[in-house]
C-alpha cells in the first residue's frame, strides 16, 4: 500500500484535474489546492480552486494514488453567470463556464 501525505494527495488531484479539464501548462498557475483532508484510512478529499473565483472542484484521492474520476464541482454562481470569467485565459473560462452550466444550485 502507498503511504500518501496530504501534500501528495493535493499534487495528484491537481495533476488529474488539469489533465481532465485540458488546462494548458501555462494556465495551470491560476489553480491552487484550497484544502486537503484525510477522510479516513483509505482516501483524501482535495479542494481545488481558481484564484479570484468562488468555484471549486472536490476530488477524492485514494491511498493507492488514484483519483476518483467522478469529482464534484461546487459554485455559488448560477448557471450562465460568467461575466467574472472574462479576465481569465480561454481554457480556464471555458472549463468554469461548462461546470457552471451544469450547476443545479
Backbone as JSON, one array per atom type, in Angstrom:
{
  "sequence": "XXXXXXXXXXXXXXXXXXXXXXXXXXXXXXXXXXXXXXXXXXXXXXXXXXXXXXXXXXXXXXXXXXXXXXXXXXXXXXXXXXXXXXXXXXXXXXXXXXXXXXXXX",
  "N": [[0.84, -1.18, 0.0], [0.5, 2.22, -0.79], [1.8, 5.05, 0.9], [0.38, 7.98, 1.41], [0.78, 11.51, 1.74], [-0.9, 14.53, 2.8], [0.0, 16.51, 1.11], [0.97, 15.02, -1.07], [-1.47, 13.93, -1.96], [-2.82, 16.26, -2.71], [-1.2, 17.14, -4.84], [-1.49, 14.99, -6.65], [-4.25, 15.18, -7.17], [-4.38, 17.72, -8.35], [-2.83, 17.35, -10.69], [-4.38, 15.4, -11.97], [-6.86, 16.8, -12.33], [-6.09, 18.98, -13.96], [-5.35, 17.66, -16.3], [-7.79, 16.41, -16.92], [-9.51, 18.6, -17.34], [-8.21, 19.69, -19.43], [-6.33, 21.81, -19.26], [-3.91, 24.01, -20.34], [-0.38, 23.92, -19.66], [0.76, 26.46, -19.21], [-1.34, 27.88, -18.11], [-1.96, 26.73, -15.73], [-1.1, 27.77, -13.3], [-3.03, 29.41, -12.31], [-4.67, 27.88, -10.8], [-5.13, 26.4, -7.56], [-4.51, 24.32, -4.69], [-6.94, 24.29, -2.34], [-7.66, 23.06, 0.02], [-6.81, 20.05, 1.74], [-7.81, 17.06, 3.07], [-7.66, 14.24, 5.17], [-9.92, 11.66, 5.05], [-10.45, 9.38, 6.35], [-9.12, 6.1, 6.48], [-8.58, 5.41, 3.9], [-8.78, 7.33, 1.84], [-8.46, 10.73, 0.56], [-9.91, 13.99, 0.65], [-9.8, 16.54, -1.65], [-9.77, 19.94, -2.31], [-9.87, 22.14, -4.99], [-9.27, 25.27, -6.46], [-9.73, 28.32, -8.42], [-7.81, 31.15, -8.35], [-9.38, 34.06, -7.27], [-11.94, 33.36, -8.0], [-15.13, 32.04, -6.88], [-15.63, 29.38, -7.19], [-15.1, 25.79, -6.91], [-13.46, 22.62, -7.22], [-13.99, 19.37, -6.02], [-12.21, 16.62, -5.2], [-11.65, 13.1, -4.84], [-8.96, 11.33, -3.59], [-7.49, 8.32, -3.6], [-5.79, 6.15, -1.27], [-4.13, 4.55, -2.7], [-3.06, 6.07, -4.6], [-4.62, 6.92, -6.74], [-7.04, 8.92, -8.46], [-10.5, 9.5, -8.02], [-12.52, 9.47, -10.81], [-14.96, 10.7, -10.85], [-15.54, 13.55, -9.86], [-16.6, 16.46, -7.92], [-18.14, 19.56, -8.62], [-18.4, 22.71, -7.17], [-20.24, 25.64, -6.75], [-21.25, 28.95, -5.99], [-22.36, 30.43, -7.92], [-24.92, 31.07, -10.3], [-26.05, 29.09, -13.11], [-24.88, 30.18, -16.25], [-23.97, 32.63, -15.37], [-21.38, 34.3, -16.1], [-19.8, 36.56, -16.31], [-17.65, 37.23, -14.68], [-15.59, 35.73, -15.65], [-14.22, 36.77, -17.78], [-11.68, 37.89, -17.46], [-9.91, 35.82, -17.39], [-7.72, 33.31, -18.87], [-8.75, 31.71, -21.94], [-8.99, 28.74, -21.83], [-9.43, 28.29, -19.09], [-11.66, 29.89, -18.51], [-13.55, 28.65, -20.19], [-13.65, 26.06, -19.04], [-14.66, 26.57, -16.45], [-17.1, 27.83, -17.1], [-18.46, 25.74, -18.42], [-18.7, 23.93, -16.31], [-20.25, 25.47, -14.54], [-22.56, 25.65, -16.05], [-23.7, 23.21, -15.67], [-24.4, 23.41, -13.07], [-26.59, 23.04, -10.39], [-27.41, 24.51, -8.26]],
  "CA": [[0.0, 0.0, 0.0], [1.19, 3.5, -0.85], [1.52, 5.94, 2.01], [0.28, 9.33, 0.88], [0.62, 12.64, 2.64], [-1.88, 15.46, 2.26], [0.68, 17.19, 0.0], [0.94, 14.09, -2.2], [-2.85, 13.84, -2.43], [-3.11, 17.51, -3.4], [-0.47, 17.12, -6.12], [-2.15, 14.02, -7.54], [-5.55, 15.73, -7.57], [-4.13, 18.83, -9.27], [-2.39, 16.77, -11.96], [-5.53, 14.74, -12.58], [-7.85, 17.78, -12.76], [-5.56, 19.75, -15.08], [-5.45, 16.8, -17.48], [-9.19, 16.18, -17.23], [-10.07, 19.83, -17.86], [-7.38, 20.06, -20.57], [-5.77, 23.13, -19.0], [-2.51, 24.07, -20.78], [0.59, 24.11, -18.58], [0.97, 27.88, -18.94], [-2.5, 28.42, -17.39], [-2.21, 25.96, -14.52], [-0.77, 28.54, -12.1], [-4.24, 30.05, -11.8], [-5.32, 26.92, -9.91], [-4.39, 26.05, -6.34], [-5.16, 23.43, -3.75], [-7.52, 25.09, -1.26], [-7.56, 22.24, 1.24], [-6.7, 18.6, 1.61], [-8.03, 16.43, 4.37], [-7.79, 12.79, 5.22], [-11.3, 11.39, 5.44], [-10.48, 8.0, 6.8], [-7.85, 5.42, 6.23], [-8.43, 4.99, 2.51], [-8.81, 8.37, 0.83], [-8.38, 12.14, 0.92], [-10.75, 14.94, -0.1], [-8.97, 17.67, -2.07], [-10.49, 21.04, -2.94], [-9.03, 22.93, -5.89], [-9.99, 26.43, -6.96], [-9.05, 29.3, -9.26], [-7.64, 32.41, -7.61], [-10.29, 35.12, -7.68], [-13.27, 32.83, -8.29], [-15.7, 31.33, -5.73], [-15.87, 27.99, -7.58], [-14.07, 24.82, -6.55], [-13.64, 21.21, -7.55], [-13.67, 18.5, -4.89], [-11.8, 15.32, -5.73], [-11.23, 12.06, -3.91], [-7.7, 10.67, -3.94], [-7.39, 7.09, -2.8], [-4.46, 5.91, -0.71], [-3.33, 3.81, -3.68], [-2.51, 7.06, -5.52], [-5.51, 7.16, -7.88], [-8.13, 9.86, -8.25], [-11.83, 9.11, -8.47], [-12.82, 10.31, -11.97], [-16.25, 11.37, -10.63], [-15.35, 14.62, -8.88], [-17.72, 17.36, -7.74], [-17.92, 20.99, -8.81], [-19.24, 23.47, -6.25], [-20.2, 27.05, -7.07], [-22.42, 29.74, -5.58], [-22.79, 31.18, -9.1], [-25.94, 30.38, -11.08], [-25.7, 28.74, -14.48], [-24.92, 31.29, -17.18], [-23.35, 33.82, -14.78], [-19.98, 34.12, -16.5], [-19.13, 37.84, -16.52], [-16.39, 37.25, -13.93], [-14.61, 34.86, -16.31], [-13.61, 37.47, -18.9], [-10.27, 38.23, -17.2], [-9.12, 34.59, -17.34], [-7.41, 32.68, -20.17], [-9.88, 30.97, -22.51], [-9.21, 27.38, -21.34], [-9.97, 28.34, -17.73], [-13.02, 30.44, -18.62], [-14.41, 27.61, -20.76], [-13.83, 24.97, -18.07], [-15.56, 27.02, -15.37], [-18.42, 28.07, -17.68], [-19.09, 24.43, -18.65], [-19.07, 23.39, -14.99], [-21.36, 26.26, -14.02], [-23.76, 25.33, -16.84], [-24.29, 22.02, -15.06], [-24.63, 23.7, -11.66], [-28.01, 23.0, -10.07], [-27.69, 25.28, -7.03]],
  "C": [[0.88, 1.24, 0.0], [0.86, 4.31, 0.4], [1.55, 7.36, 1.48], [0.24, 10.34, 2.01], [-0.46, 13.54, 2.05], [-1.29, 16.22, 1.07], [0.67, 16.31, -1.24], [-0.46, 14.03, -2.82], [-3.23, 15.1, -3.2], [-2.45, 17.57, -4.77], [-1.11, 16.16, -7.11], [-3.47, 14.56, -8.05], [-5.36, 16.85, -8.59], [-3.72, 18.31, -10.64], [-3.56, 16.15, -12.7], [-6.52, 15.78, -13.13], [-7.36, 18.59, -13.96], [-5.64, 18.95, -16.38], [-6.91, 16.63, -17.89], [-9.86, 17.41, -17.83], [-9.32, 20.36, -19.09], [-6.87, 21.5, -20.45], [-4.31, 23.12, -19.43], [-1.59, 24.4, -19.6], [0.76, 25.58, -18.22], [-0.19, 28.53, -18.17], [-2.75, 27.73, -16.05], [-1.9, 26.7, -13.23], [-1.97, 29.29, -11.54], [-4.95, 29.17, -10.77], [-4.47, 26.69, -8.67], [-5.22, 25.09, -5.51], [-5.63, 24.29, -2.59], [-7.44, 24.36, 0.06], [-7.43, 20.77, 0.86], [-6.91, 18.01, 2.99], [-8.19, 14.92, 4.22], [-9.19, 12.5, 5.75], [-11.49, 9.97, 5.93], [-9.16, 7.37, 6.45], [-7.6, 5.12, 4.76], [-8.42, 6.1, 1.48], [-8.75, 9.76, 1.45], [-9.4, 12.91, 0.09], [-9.88, 16.16, -0.38], [-9.85, 18.7, -2.77], [-9.51, 21.89, -3.74], [-9.86, 24.09, -6.44], [-9.12, 27.28, -7.86], [-9.0, 30.6, -8.47], [-8.58, 33.48, -8.15], [-11.71, 34.66, -8.01], [-13.8, 32.06, -7.09], [-15.89, 29.83, -5.98], [-14.77, 27.07, -7.06], [-14.48, 23.43, -7.02], [-13.24, 20.41, -6.32], [-13.41, 17.11, -5.45], [-11.46, 14.37, -4.58], [-9.94, 11.44, -4.46], [-7.56, 9.48, -3.01], [-5.96, 6.86, -2.36], [-3.57, 5.07, -1.63], [-2.78, 4.75, -4.75], [-3.37, 7.34, -6.74], [-6.6, 8.13, -7.49], [-9.44, 9.26, -8.75], [-12.19, 10.02, -9.64], [-14.15, 11.07, -11.83], [-16.11, 12.41, -9.52], [-16.57, 15.54, -8.89], [-17.29, 18.8, -7.99], [-18.91, 21.73, -7.92], [-19.1, 24.95, -6.59], [-21.43, 27.75, -6.54], [-23.02, 30.5, -6.77], [-23.87, 30.39, -9.86], [-25.44, 30.07, -12.49], [-25.85, 29.95, -15.38], [-24.33, 32.59, -16.64], [-21.85, 33.73, -14.99], [-19.22, 35.43, -16.7], [-17.77, 37.9, -15.81], [-15.28, 36.43, -14.59], [-13.83, 35.57, -17.42], [-12.12, 37.76, -18.7], [-9.35, 37.01, -17.21], [-8.81, 34.07, -18.74], [-8.58, 31.81, -20.63], [-10.06, 29.55, -21.97], [-9.82, 27.35, -19.92], [-11.42, 28.84, -17.77], [-13.99, 29.39, -19.17], [-14.69, 26.51, -19.75], [-14.81, 25.37, -16.98], [-16.98, 27.23, -15.92], [-19.16, 26.74, -17.92], [-19.54, 23.83, -17.33], [-20.26, 24.15, -14.42], [-22.66, 25.94, -14.76], [-24.47, 24.09, -16.29], [-24.63, 22.2, -13.59], [-26.14, 23.76, -11.39], [-28.35, 23.75, -8.8], [-28.59, 26.44, -7.3]]
}
